[in-house]
C-alpha cells in the first residue's frame, strides 16, 4: 500500500486578476516561446529577453544539475521559462511551481501549455516559513514582474500591494516530493530555511539578494542550509545564483 503524503493545495484560478493586455509580446529562448503581457514588462526584463540573458544563471544551473527522476519545486515561477527547461529533463508531471504575482501565475500556466509541457502544476501564492501564522501575505507587485516580492524594500516608487495566499514551505516540499528546490523570490527566501528540510531534498538552486538583507542575511541562509546537511556547491554556482547540495 503506497505511503500517504500531504496533498498540495488546489491551484487557484486567480479570479479578480485577469490578464488584460492588447499587446502580448512574444520571445524565444532556447526554442521556448514565451508570451508576456505588456503591462508585466519593463525595459530591463525586455532587454534581457531580447538579448537571451533572461534567467541565464538559473537556467544554466538547472540544466546542468537536474537529473532524470528528480522532482522540482520552483518558487517564483515567473514566465514559466525555467519549468519549460526543466520539463525537458524530468517531464512536466515532476514539476510544481509557485508564483505570487497573480497575472504571472496565469502567464506561466499559459506558457507551459504553449510549449506543450503537460502535467506541471503552478500554484498561486507566496512561499512562507511553517511558523507563519496568517492565511494571506502582503505581496508588492511591480511592473517589472521579476522585482515583485513579499519583502517591501524598494527605493523607487511604491508598487501595488495585494494580499495573496500564504503557502507554507513544509507542505509544499512534502506535497511535491521535491528532490530539487529552485528559488528566486526577491528576498522572500531569507527565513524559509530556518526549519528542518526533508532528507529527500538533495539540492537547492537559489538566487540570493544581499542588497535586500545584507551579509548577515546571506550568512543566515548559508548557515540554515548547512544545518540541514546542504553545502555550497561552487561548480554549479555563478554570481548570485548559488547551488547547495546534500553532503
DANORPE-V547351 format. One record per residue. N is the residue number from 0. RES is the residue in three letters. SS is DSSP state (H for helix, E for strand, - for the rest). PHI is phi as a letter, one per 20 degrees, with the letter a starting at -180 (* if undefined). D_FIRST is the distance of its C-alpha to the first C-alpha in whole Angstrom. Layout:
{{N	RES	SS	PHI	D_FIRST} {N	RES	SS	PHI	D_FIRST}}
This chain:
{{0	UNK	-	*	0} {1	UNK	-	f	4} {2	UNK	-	f	6} {3	UNK	-	f	9} {4	UNK	-	b	12} {5	UNK	-	g	16} {6	UNK	-	e	17} {7	UNK	-	f	20} {8	UNK	-	f	23} {9	UNK	-	f	24} {10	UNK	-	g	27} {11	UNK	-	e	31} {12	UNK	-	e	33} {13	UNK	-	l	36} {14	UNK	-	f	38} {15	UNK	-	n	42} {16	UNK	-	c	42} {17	UNK	-	f	42} {18	UNK	-	e	43} {19	UNK	-	c	47} {20	UNK	-	b	49} {21	UNK	-	f	52} {22	UNK	-	d	51} {23	UNK	E	c	48} {24	UNK	E	f	49} {25	UNK	E	d	47} {26	UNK	E	c	46} {27	UNK	E	c	45} {28	UNK	E	c	43} {29	UNK	-	l	42} {30	UNK	-	m	42} {31	UNK	E	d	40} {32	UNK	E	e	41} {33	UNK	E	c	41} {34	UNK	E	d	43} {35	UNK	E	c	44} {36	UNK	E	g	46} {37	UNK	H	g	49} {38	UNK	H	f	49} {39	UNK	H	e	46} {40	UNK	-	d	48} {41	UNK	-	c	51} {42	UNK	H	f	53} {43	UNK	H	f	51} {44	UNK	H	f	48} {45	UNK	H	f	50} {46	UNK	H	f	52} {47	UNK	H	f	49} {48	UNK	H	f	47} {49	UNK	H	f	51} {50	UNK	H	e	51} {51	UNK	-	n	47} {52	UNK	-	d	47} {53	UNK	-	f	44} {54	UNK	-	l	41} {55	UNK	H	f	42} {56	UNK	H	f	41} {57	UNK	H	f	38} {58	UNK	H	f	38} {59	UNK	H	f	39} {60	UNK	H	f	36} {61	UNK	H	f	33} {62	UNK	H	f	35} {63	UNK	H	e	35} {64	UNK	H	d	32} {65	UNK	-	f	29} {66	UNK	-	c	27} {67	UNK	-	g	25} {68	UNK	-	n	21} {69	UNK	-	f	23} {70	UNK	-	c	22} {71	UNK	E	d	25} {72	UNK	E	d	26} {73	UNK	E	d	29} {74	UNK	E	e	31} {75	UNK	-	n	34} {76	UNK	-	f	34} {77	UNK	-	l	37} {78	UNK	-	f	38} {79	UNK	-	n	35} {80	UNK	H	g	37} {81	UNK	H	f	34} {82	UNK	H	f	31} {83	UNK	H	f	33} {84	UNK	H	f	34} {85	UNK	H	f	30} {86	UNK	H	f	29} {87	UNK	H	f	31} {88	UNK	H	d	29} {89	UNK	H	d	25} {90	UNK	-	n	25} {91	UNK	H	f	25} {92	UNK	H	f	22} {93	UNK	H	e	21} {94	UNK	E	d	24} {95	UNK	E	c	25} {96	UNK	E	d	28} {97	UNK	E	c	30} {98	UNK	E	c	34} {99	UNK	-	e	36} {100	UNK	-	f	39} {101	UNK	H	g	38} {102	UNK	H	f	40} {103	UNK	H	f	39} {104	UNK	H	f	35} {105	UNK	H	f	36} {106	UNK	H	f	38} {107	UNK	H	f	35} {108	UNK	H	f	33} {109	UNK	H	f	36} {110	UNK	H	f	37} {111	UNK	H	f	33} {112	UNK	H	f	33} {113	UNK	H	f	37} {114	UNK	-	e	36} {115	UNK	-	l	33} {116	UNK	-	e	30} {117	UNK	-	d	27} {118	UNK	-	n	24} {119	UNK	-	f	25} {120	UNK	E	d	25} {121	UNK	E	d	28} {122	UNK	E	e	28} {123	UNK	E	e	32} {124	UNK	-	q	32} {125	UNK	E	d	33} {126	UNK	E	f	31} {127	UNK	E	c	32} {128	UNK	-	f	31} {129	UNK	-	f	29} {130	UNK	-	f	32} {131	UNK	-	f	34} {132	UNK	-	e	34} {133	UNK	-	e	35} {134	UNK	-	e	33} {135	UNK	E	c	36} {136	UNK	E	c	38} {137	UNK	E	f	41} {138	UNK	E	c	41} {139	UNK	E	d	44} {140	UNK	E	e	45} {141	UNK	-	d	47} {142	UNK	-	g	49} {143	UNK	-	f	48} {144	UNK	H	g	44} {145	UNK	H	f	43} {146	UNK	H	e	45} {147	UNK	-	f	43} {148	UNK	E	a	41} {149	UNK	-	e	40} {150	UNK	-	e	43} {151	UNK	-	e	46} {152	UNK	-	c	49} {153	UNK	-	c	51} {154	UNK	-	e	55} {155	UNK	-	e	55} {156	UNK	-	g	55} {157	UNK	-	f	53} {158	UNK	-	f	50} {159	UNK	E	f	48} {160	UNK	E	d	46} {161	UNK	E	c	43} {162	UNK	E	e	40} {163	UNK	E	c	37} {164	UNK	E	g	33} {165	UNK	E	e	32} {166	UNK	E	d	29} {167	UNK	E	f	28} {168	UNK	H	f	27} {169	UNK	H	f	24} {170	UNK	H	f	22} {171	UNK	H	f	23} {172	UNK	H	f	22} {173	UNK	H	f	18} {174	UNK	H	f	18} {175	UNK	H	e	19} {176	UNK	-	l	18} {177	UNK	-	f	21} {178	UNK	-	d	22} {179	UNK	E	c	26} {180	UNK	E	d	28} {181	UNK	E	d	31} {182	UNK	E	b	33} {183	UNK	-	b	37} {184	UNK	-	c	37} {185	UNK	-	l	41} {186	UNK	-	n	41} {187	UNK	-	f	38} {188	UNK	-	f	36} {189	UNK	-	g	38} {190	UNK	-	d	36} {191	UNK	-	f	33} {192	UNK	-	d	32} {193	UNK	-	f	33} {194	UNK	-	c	30} {195	UNK	-	f	27} {196	UNK	-	d	25} {197	UNK	-	f	22} {198	UNK	-	f	22} {199	UNK	-	f	20} {200	UNK	-	f	23} {201	UNK	-	e	26} {202	UNK	E	b	29} {203	UNK	E	c	31} {204	UNK	E	d	33} {205	UNK	E	b	36} {206	UNK	E	e	39} {207	UNK	-	e	41} {208	UNK	-	c	44} {209	UNK	H	g	46} {210	UNK	H	f	49} {211	UNK	H	e	47} {212	UNK	H	d	46} {213	UNK	H	m	48} {214	UNK	H	f	48} {215	UNK	H	f	46} {216	UNK	H	f	44} {217	UNK	H	f	43} {218	UNK	H	f	43} {219	UNK	H	g	40} {220	UNK	H	f	38} {221	UNK	H	f	38} {222	UNK	H	f	38} {223	UNK	H	f	35} {224	UNK	H	f	33} {225	UNK	H	f	35} {226	UNK	H	f	33} {227	UNK	-	e	30} {228	UNK	-	n	30} {229	UNK	E	d	31} {230	UNK	E	c	35} {231	UNK	E	g	37} {232	UNK	-	d	37} {233	UNK	-	f	41} {234	UNK	-	f	40} {235	UNK	-	d	38} {236	UNK	-	e	40} {237	UNK	E	b	43} {238	UNK	-	l	45} {239	UNK	-	f	44} {240	UNK	E	e	40} {241	UNK	E	d	39} {242	UNK	E	d	36} {243	UNK	E	d	34} {244	UNK	E	c	31} {245	UNK	E	f	29} {246	UNK	-	f	31}}
